[in-house]
Amino acid sequence: SPDLILNRPDWLREPRGADVDPGVQWFPFVTFWQLTFDQVFSTNVDDGHGHSYGADAVYMWADILEPANWSESDVERLYEKMAG
């Protein structure tokens, strides 16, 4: 969000995940651009880390969209196809 340009994000005040660099700090303007480029160029990470959700996105979207007439087995079947 552009709010990051002038406002320190809440997630930097909270305990960090194991895969978040403990050295990340907020600096006006600088952190916004660092994280913007990070999202674009750091795609070579394992699924479930950073912004690489892989087949796990199936579960997230199923929870968000709650597709009509979909069962848990439909979600599992789609996950298996996406996971390859």
N, CA, C and O atoms as a printed pandas DataFrame, in Angstrom:
     atom_number atom_name residue_name chain_id  residue_number  x_coord  y_coord  z_coord
0              1         N          SER        A               1    0.838   -1.174    0.000
1              2        CA          SER        A               1    0.000    0.000    0.000
2              3         C          SER        A               1    0.885    1.240    0.000
3              4         O          SER        A               1    1.948    1.249    0.620
4              5         N          PRO        A               2    0.449    2.278   -0.690
5              6        CA          PRO        A               2    1.207    3.532   -0.654
6              7         C          PRO        A               2    1.337    4.110    0.758
7              8         O          PRO        A               2    2.193    4.959    1.002
8              9         N          ASP        A               3    0.492    3.654    1.685
9             10        CA          ASP        A               3    0.619    4.117    3.074
10            11         C          ASP        A               3    2.011    3.846    3.635
11            12         O          ASP        A               3    2.486    4.559    4.519
12            13         N          LEU        A               4    2.662    2.803    3.107
13            14        CA          LEU        A               4    3.990    2.425    3.575
14            15         C          LEU        A               4    5.024    3.513    3.325
15            16         O          LEU        A               4    6.076    3.528    3.963
16            17         N          ILE        A               5    4.734    4.419    2.405
17            18        CA          ILE        A               5    5.686    5.501    2.098
18            19         C          ILE        A               5    5.948    6.353    3.340
19            20         O          ILE        A               5    7.091    6.710    3.626
20            21         N          LEU        A               6    4.877    6.675    4.078
21            22        CA          LEU        A               6    5.029    7.578    5.220
22            23         C          LEU        A               6    4.637    6.976    6.565
23            24         O          LEU        A               6    4.746    7.644    7.593
24            25         N          ASN        A               7    4.182    5.720    6.575
25            26        CA          ASN        A               7    3.719    5.105    7.821
26            27         C          ASN        A               7    4.343    3.739    8.040
27            28         O          ASN        A               7    4.344    2.890    7.149
28            29         N          ARG        A               8    4.870    3.542    9.230
29            30        CA          ARG        A               8    5.461    2.245    9.587
30            31         C          ARG        A               8    4.345    1.201    9.664
31            32         O          ARG        A               8    3.343    1.427   10.342
32            33         N          PRO        A               9    4.502    0.049    8.974
33            34        CA          PRO        A               9    3.438   -0.957    8.976
34            35         C          PRO        A               9    3.362   -1.718   10.307
35            36         O          PRO        A               9    4.365   -1.898   10.998
36            37         N          ASP        A              10    2.161   -2.150   10.640
37            38        CA          ASP        A              10    1.956   -2.905   11.882
38            39         C          ASP        A              10    2.822   -4.154   11.949
39            40         O          ASP        A              10    3.336   -4.504   13.012
40            41         N          TRP        A              11    2.986   -4.835   10.798
41            42        CA          TRP        A              11    3.716   -6.103   10.834
42            43         C          TRP        A              11    5.175   -5.937   11.245
43            44         O          TRP        A              11    5.818   -6.921   11.609
44            45         N          LEU        A              12    5.713   -4.724   11.198
45            46        CA          LEU        A              12    7.077   -4.514   11.697
46            47         C          LEU        A              12    7.099   -4.319   13.213
47            48         O          LEU        A              12    8.167   -4.343   13.823
48            49         N          ARG        A              13    5.942   -4.127   13.815
49            50        CA          ARG        A              13    5.855   -4.008   15.275
50            51         C          ARG        A              13    5.571   -5.351   15.928
51            52         O          ARG        A              13    5.754   -5.513   17.135
52            53         N          GLU        A              14    5.126   -6.309   15.131
53            54        CA          GLU        A              14    4.729   -7.630   15.638
54            55         C          GLU        A              14    5.920   -8.590   15.576
55            56         O          GLU        A              14    6.910   -8.309   14.900
56            57         N          PRO        A              15    5.825   -9.719   16.278
57            58        CA          PRO        A              15    6.877  -10.730   16.152
58            59         C          PRO        A              15    7.002  -11.171   14.692
59            60         O          PRO        A              15    5.999  -11.374   14.008
60            61         N          ARG        A              16    8.221  -11.313   14.234
61            62        CA          ARG        A              16    8.482  -11.675   12.835
62            63         C          ARG        A              16    8.324  -13.166   12.630
63            64         O          ARG        A              16    8.595  -13.969   13.524
64            65         N          GLY        A              17    7.879  -13.522   11.431
65            66        CA          GLY        A              17    7.864  -14.927   11.038
66            67         C          GLY        A              17    9.292  -15.422   10.885
67            68         O          GLY        A              17   10.218  -14.627   10.721
68            69         N          ALA        A              18    9.466  -16.721   10.937
69            70        CA          ALA        A              18   10.807  -17.309   10.846
70            71         C          ALA        A              18   11.498  -16.982    9.525
71            72         O          ALA        A              18   12.727  -16.984    9.447
72            73         N          ASP        A              19   10.711  -16.700    8.487
73            74        CA          ASP        A              19   11.304  -16.429    7.177
74            75         C          ASP        A              19   11.392  -14.941    6.849
75            76         O          ASP        A              19   11.624  -14.575    5.696
76            77         N          VAL        A              20   11.206  -14.073    7.860
77            78        CA          VAL        A              20   11.326  -12.622    7.657
78            79         C          VAL        A              20   12.657  -12.162    8.237
79            80         O          VAL        A              20   12.961  -12.420    9.401
80            81         N          ASP        A              21   13.435  -11.489    7.424
81            82        CA          ASP        A              21   14.745  -10.996    7.850
82            83         C          ASP        A              21   14.584  -10.088    9.077
83            84         O          ASP        A              21   13.867   -9.090    9.009
84            85         N          PRO        A              22   15.238  -10.420   10.191
85            86        CA          PRO        A              22   15.110   -9.599   11.394
86            87         C          PRO        A              22   15.709   -8.205   11.233
87            88         O          PRO        A              22   15.460   -7.323   12.055
88            89         N          GLY        A              23   16.491   -8.004   10.186
89            90        CA          GLY        A              23   17.106   -6.713    9.955
90            91         C          GLY        A              23   16.222   -5.724    9.209
91            92         O          GLY        A              23   16.602   -4.565    9.039
92            93         N          VAL        A              24   15.052   -6.161    8.762
93            94        CA          VAL        A              24   14.158   -5.253    8.038
94            95         C          VAL        A              24   13.678   -4.159    8.982
95            96         O          VAL        A              24   13.161   -4.436   10.064
96            97         N          GLN        A              25   13.855   -2.929    8.561
97            98        CA          GLN        A              25   13.430   -1.767    9.333
98            99         C          GLN        A              25   12.631   -0.850    8.422
99           100         O          GLN        A              25   12.701   -0.964    7.198
100          101         N          TRP        A              26   11.875    0.056    9.020
101          102        CA          TRP        A              26   11.107    1.003    8.232
102          103         C          TRP        A              26   11.821    2.343    8.147
103          104         O          TRP        A              26   12.232    2.912    9.158
104          105         N          PHE        A              27   11.960    2.833    6.923
105          106        CA          PHE        A              27   12.476    4.166    6.653
106          107         C          PHE        A              27   11.512    4.805    5.658
107          108         O          PHE        A              27   11.168    4.183    4.653
108          109         N          PRO        A              28   11.067    6.042    5.920
109          110        CA          PRO        A              28   10.141    6.681    4.984
110          111         C          PRO        A              28   10.663    6.606    3.550
111          112         O          PRO        A              28   11.846    6.837    3.301
112          113         N          PHE        A              29    9.793    6.288    2.632
113          114        CA          PHE        A              29   10.055    6.148    1.199
114          115         C          PHE        A              29   10.904    4.925    0.879
115          116         O          PHE        A              29   10.544    4.158   -0.014
116          117         N          VAL        A              30   12.013    4.718    1.574
117          118        CA          VAL        A              30   12.969    3.654    1.264
118          119         C          VAL        A              30   12.327    2.277    1.398
119          120         O          VAL        A              30   12.432    1.460    0.482
120          121         N          THR        A              31   11.672    2.008    2.505
121          122        CA          THR        A              31   11.098    0.694    2.743
122          123         C          THR        A              31   10.008    0.377    1.725
123          124         O          THR        A              31    9.893   -0.764    1.276
124          125         N          PHE        A              32    9.216    1.363    1.361
125          126        CA          PHE        A              32    8.189    1.169    0.333
126          127         C          PHE        A              32    8.808    0.620   -0.945
127          128         O          PHE        A              32    8.327   -0.366   -1.502
128          129         N          TRP        A              33    9.878    1.263   -1.405
129          130        CA          TRP        A              33   10.496    0.827   -2.660
130          131         C          TRP        A              33   11.216   -0.511   -2.505
131          132         O          TRP        A              33   11.200   -1.327   -3.426
132          133         N          GLN        A              34   11.844   -0.747   -1.358
133          134        CA          GLN        A              34   12.504   -2.036   -1.143
134          135         C          GLN        A              34   11.489   -3.172   -1.226
135          136         O          GLN        A              34   11.733   -4.177   -1.893
136          137         N          LEU        A              35   10.355   -3.014   -0.552
137          138        CA          LEU        A              35    9.343   -4.067   -0.538
138          139         C          LEU        A              35    8.635   -4.191   -1.882
139          140         O          LEU        A              35    8.225   -5.284   -2.273
140          141         N          THR        A              36    8.493   -3.081   -2.583
141          142        CA          THR        A              36    7.894   -3.137   -3.923
142          143         C          THR        A              36    8.756   -3.985   -4.845
143          144         O          THR        A              36    8.248   -4.867   -5.538
144          145         N          PHE        A              37   10.051   -3.722   -4.856
145          146        CA          PHE        A              37   10.951   -4.504   -5.707
146          147         C          PHE        A              37   11.073   -5.942   -5.223
147          148         O          PHE        A              37   11.226   -6.858   -6.031
148          149         N          ASP        A              38   11.006   -6.145   -3.924
149          150        CA          ASP        A              38   11.066   -7.488   -3.375
150          151         C          ASP        A              38    9.893   -8.329   -3.884
151          152         O          ASP        A              38   10.075   -9.491   -4.248
152          153         N          GLN        A              39    8.718   -7.758   -3.911
153          154        CA          GLN        A              39    7.535   -8.493   -4.385
154          155         C          GLN        A              39    7.678   -8.873   -5.852
155          156         O          GLN        A              39    7.237   -9.947   -6.263
156          157         N          VAL        A              40    8.283   -8.011   -6.633
157          158        CA          VAL        A              40    8.410   -8.261   -8.061
158          159         C          VAL        A              40    9.519   -9.267   -8.368
159          160         O          VAL        A              40    9.336  -10.152   -9.203
160          161         N          PHE        A              41   10.651   -9.139   -7.708
161          162        CA          PHE        A              41   11.823   -9.909   -8.107
162          163         C          PHE        A              41   12.154  -11.119   -7.235
163          164         O          PHE        A              41   12.963  -11.951   -7.645
164          165         N          SER        A              42   11.570  -11.243   -6.072
165          166        CA          SER        A              42   11.916  -12.399   -5.240
166          167         C          SER        A              42   10.837  -13.472   -5.356
167          168         O          SER        A              42   10.078  -13.731   -4.423
168          169         N          THR        A              43   10.800  -14.077   -6.524
169          170        CA          THR        A              43    9.808  -15.117   -6.790
170          171         C          THR        A              43   10.392  -16.515   -6.675
171          172         O          THR        A              43    9.662  -17.500   -6.781
172          173         N          ASN        A              44   11.689  -16.616   -6.461
173          174        CA          ASN        A              44   12.344  -17.920   -6.386
174          175         C          ASN        A              44   12.423  -18.390   -4.930
175          176         O          ASN        A              44   13.506  -18.633   -4.396
176          177         N          VAL        A              45   11.253  -18.510   -4.306
177          178        CA          VAL        A              45   11.174  -18.976   -2.927
178          179         C          VAL        A              45   10.224  -20.163   -2.876
179          180         O          VAL        A              45    9.416  -20.360   -3.784
180          181         N          ASP        A              46   10.322  -20.941   -1.828
181          182        CA          ASP        A              46    9.437  -22.092   -1.688
182          183         C          ASP        A              46    7.990  -21.651   -1.539
183          184         O          ASP        A              46    7.708  -20.583   -0.997
184          185         N          ASP        A              47    7.069  -22.492   -2.029
185          186        CA          ASP        A              47    5.644  -22.203   -1.869
186          187         C          ASP        A              47    5.329  -21.989   -0.397
187          188         O          ASP        A              47    5.855  -22.684    0.472
188          189         N          GLY        A              48    4.466  -21.020   -0.130
189          190        CA          GLY        A              48    4.077  -20.709    1.238
190          191         C          GLY        A              48    4.927  -19.644    1.896
191          192         O          GLY        A              48    4.672  -19.263    3.038
192          193         N          HIS        A              49    5.949  -19.152    1.176
193          194        CA          HIS        A              49    6.831  -18.107    1.708
194          195         C          HIS        A              49    6.775  -16.902    0.792
195          196         O          HIS        A              49    6.496  -17.021   -0.401
196          197         N          GLY        A              50    7.042  -15.747    1.362
197          198        CA          GLY        A              50    7.016  -14.532    0.551
198          199         C          GLY        A              50    5.671  -14.369   -0.108
199          200         O          GLY        A              50    4.637  -14.423    0.558
200          201         N          HIS        A              51    5.675  -14.172   -1.402
201          202        CA          HIS        A              51    4.425  -14.036   -2.151
202          203         C          HIS        A              51    4.264  -15.184   -3.123
203          204         O          HIS        A              51    3.630  -15.033   -4.167
204          205         N          SER        A              52    4.827  -16.321   -2.793
205          206        CA          SER        A              52    4.695  -17.524   -3.606
206          207         C          SER        A              52    3.785  -18.501   -2.877
207          208         O          SER        A              52    4.217  -19.204   -1.964
208          209         N          TYR        A              53    2.535  -18.538   -3.284
209          210        CA          TYR        A              53    1.561  -19.362   -2.568
210          211         C          TYR        A              53    1.367  -20.727   -3.203
211          212         O          TYR        A              53    0.909  -21.656   -2.538
212          213         N          GLY        A              54    1.706  -20.864   -4.470
213          214        CA          GLY        A              54    1.592  -22.142   -5.144
214          215         C          GLY        A              54    0.196  -22.722   -5.020
215          216         O          GLY        A              54   -0.797  -21.996   -5.037
216          217         N          ALA        A              55    0.134  -24.023   -4.896
217          218        CA          ALA        A              55   -1.150  -24.717   -4.809
218          219         C          ALA        A              55   -1.908  -24.367   -3.530
219          220         O          ALA        A              55   -3.121  -24.564   -3.462
220          221         N          ASP        A              56   -1.209  -23.849   -2.511
221          222        CA          ASP        A              56   -1.898  -23.454   -1.269
222          223         C          ASP        A              56   -2.955  -22.384   -1.527
223          224         O          ASP        A              56   -3.881  -22.226   -0.733
224          225         N          ALA        A              57   -2.824  -21.652   -2.626
225          226        CA          ALA        A              57   -3.811  -20.624   -2.965
226          227         C          ALA        A              57   -5.198  -21.226   -3.159
227          228         O          ALA        A              57   -6.199  -20.536   -2.969
228          229         N          VAL        A              58   -5.271  -22.489   -3.530
229          230        CA          VAL        A              58   -6.568  -23.154   -3.696
230          231         C          VAL        A              58   -7.369  -23.068   -2.401
231          232         O          VAL        A              58   -8.553  -22.730   -2.423
232          233         N          TYR        A              59   -6.729  -23.374   -1.274
233          234        CA          TYR        A              59   -7.435  -23.331    0.018
234          235         C          TYR        A              59   -7.847  -21.903    0.373
235          236         O          TYR        A              59   -8.947  -21.666    0.872
236          237         N          MET        A              60   -6.954  -20.967    0.108
237          238        CA          MET        A              60   -7.251  -19.569    0.432
238          239         C          MET        A              60   -8.449  -19.064   -0.368
239          240         O          MET        A              60   -9.374  -18.475    0.190
240          241         N          TRP        A              61   -8.423  -19.303   -1.690
241          242        CA          TRP        A              61   -9.513  -18.821   -2.527
242          243         C          TRP        A              61  -10.816  -19.554   -2.233
243          244         O          TRP        A              61  -11.889  -18.955   -2.307
244          245         N          ALA        A              62  -10.741  -20.817   -1.906
245          246        CA          ALA        A              62  -11.966  -21.547   -1.552
246          247         C          ALA        A              62  -12.593  -20.947   -0.300
247          248         O          ALA        A              62  -13.815  -20.828   -0.213
248          249         N          ASP        A              63  -11.764  -20.567    0.669
249          250        CA          ASP        A              63  -12.282  -19.929    1.889
250          251         C          ASP        A              63  -12.848  -18.543    1.608
251          252         O          ASP        A              63  -13.854  -18.151    2.200
252          253         N          ILE        A              64  -12.219  -17.813    0.726
253          254        CA          ILE        A              64  -12.665  -16.450    0.422
254          255         C          ILE        A              64  -13.946  -16.463   -0.417
255          256         O          ILE        A              64  -14.906  -15.755   -0.114
256          257         N          LEU        A              65  -13.946  -17.276   -1.472
257          258        CA          LEU        A              65  -15.055  -17.257   -2.421
258          259         C          LEU        A              65  -16.237  -18.128   -2.009
259          260         O          LEU        A              65  -17.376  -17.883   -2.407
260          261         N          GLU        A              66  -15.946  -19.151   -1.203
261          262        CA          GLU        A              66  -16.982  -20.109   -0.796
262          263         C          GLU        A              66  -17.844  -20.512   -1.991
263          264         O          GLU        A              66  -19.036  -20.204   -2.020
264          265         N          PRO        A              67  -17.255  -21.203   -2.984
265          266        CA          PRO        A              67  -17.997  -21.543   -4.196
266          267         C          PRO        A              67  -19.235  -22.401   -3.884
267          268         O          PRO        A              67  -19.180  -23.339   -3.089
268          269         N          ALA        A              68  -20.337  -22.049   -4.532
269          270        CA          ALA        A              68  -21.576  -22.801   -4.337
270          271         C          ALA        A              68  -21.398  -24.234   -4.831
271          272         O          ALA        A              68  -20.762  -24.479   -5.856
272          273         N          ASN        A              69  -21.959  -25.150   -4.102
273          274        CA          ASN        A              69  -21.950  -26.578   -4.474
274          275         C          ASN        A              69  -20.556  -27.203   -4.492
275          276         O          ASN        A              69  -20.349  -28.233   -5.134
276          277         N          TRP        A              70  -19.605  -26.593   -3.798
277          278        CA          TRP        A              70  -18.264  -27.177   -3.703
278          279         C          TRP        A              70  -18.117  -27.844   -2.349
279          280         O          TRP        A              70  -18.481  -27.285   -1.315
280          281         N          SER        A              71  -17.583  -29.034   -2.379
281          282        CA          SER        A              71  -17.329  -29.753   -1.133
282          283         C          SER        A              71  -15.834  -29.684   -0.826
283          284         O          SER        A              71  -15.032  -29.230   -1.642
284          285         N          GLU        A              72  -15.494  -30.138    0.347
285          286        CA          GLU        A              72  -14.070  -30.194    0.723
286          287         C          GLU        A              72  -13.309  -31.112   -0.226
287          288         O          GLU        A              72  -12.140  -30.862   -0.521
288          289         N          SER        A              73  -13.949  -32.162   -0.703
289          290        CA          SER        A              73  -13.276  -33.078   -1.636
290          291         C          SER        A              73  -13.033  -32.398   -2.988
291          292         O          SER        A              73  -12.046  -32.709   -3.655
292          293         N          ASP        A              74  -13.912  -31.475   -3.409
293          294        CA          ASP        A              74  -13.674  -30.705   -4.634
294          295         C          ASP        A              74  -12.422  -29.845   -4.478
295          296         O          ASP        A              74  -11.592  -29.761   -5.384
296          297         N          VAL        A              75  -12.301  -29.211   -3.319
297          298        CA          VAL        A              75  -11.134  -28.370   -3.047
298          299         C          VAL        A              75   -9.878  -29.228   -3.044
299          300         O          VAL        A              75   -8.867  -28.837   -3.627
300          301         N          GLU        A              76   -9.923  -30.382   -2.403
301          302        CA          GLU        A              76   -8.761  -31.276   -2.359
302          303         C          GLU        A              76   -8.376  -31.752   -3.770
303          304         O          GLU        A              76   -7.193  -31.826   -4.106
304          305         N          ARG        A              77   -9.370  -32.068   -4.574
305          306        CA          ARG        A              77   -9.102  -32.532   -5.935
306          307         C          ARG        A              77   -8.426  -31.427   -6.756
307          308         O          ARG        A              77   -7.480  -31.694   -7.496
308          309         N          LEU        A              78   -8.911  -30.191   -6.624
309          310        CA          LEU        A              78   -8.285  -29.069   -7.315
310          311         C          LEU        A              78   -6.864  -28.835   -6.814
311          312         O          LEU        A              78   -5.960  -28.561   -7.604
312          313         N          TYR        A              79   -6.668  -28.942   -5.504
313          314        CA          TYR        A              79   -5.330  -28.777   -4.931
314          315         C          TYR        A              79   -4.370  -29.799   -5.542
315          316         O          TYR        A              79   -3.254  -29.453   -5.929
316          317         N          GLU        A              80   -4.801  -31.042   -5.626
317          318        CA          GLU        A              80   -3.935  -32.099   -6.183
318          319         C          GLU        A              80   -3.560  -31.786   -7.638
319          320         O          GLU        A              80   -2.421  -32.003   -8.050
320          321         N          LYS        A              81   -4.508  -31.284   -8.397
321          322        CA          LYS        A              81   -4.213  -30.937   -9.806
322          323         C          LYS        A              81   -3.217  -29.765   -9.879
323          324         O          LYS        A              81   -2.300  -29.774  -10.700
324          325         N          MET        A              82   -3.407  -28.771   -9.022
325          326        CA          MET        A              82   -2.518  -27.609   -9.022
326          327         C          MET        A              82   -1.120  -27.980   -8.524
327          328         O          MET        A              82   -0.123  -27.460   -9.024
328          329         N          ALA        A              83   -1.048  -28.868   -7.552
329          330        CA          ALA        A              83    0.241  -29.255   -6.968
330          331         C          ALA        A              83    1.019  -30.138   -7.934
331          332         O          ALA        A              83    2.239  -30.262   -7.830
332          333         N          GLY        A              84    0.310  -30.747   -8.868
333          334        CA          GLY        A              84    0.964  -31.553   -9.889
334          335         C          GLY        A              84    1.395  -32.858   -9.364
335          336         O          GLY        A              84    1.967  -33.662  -10.100
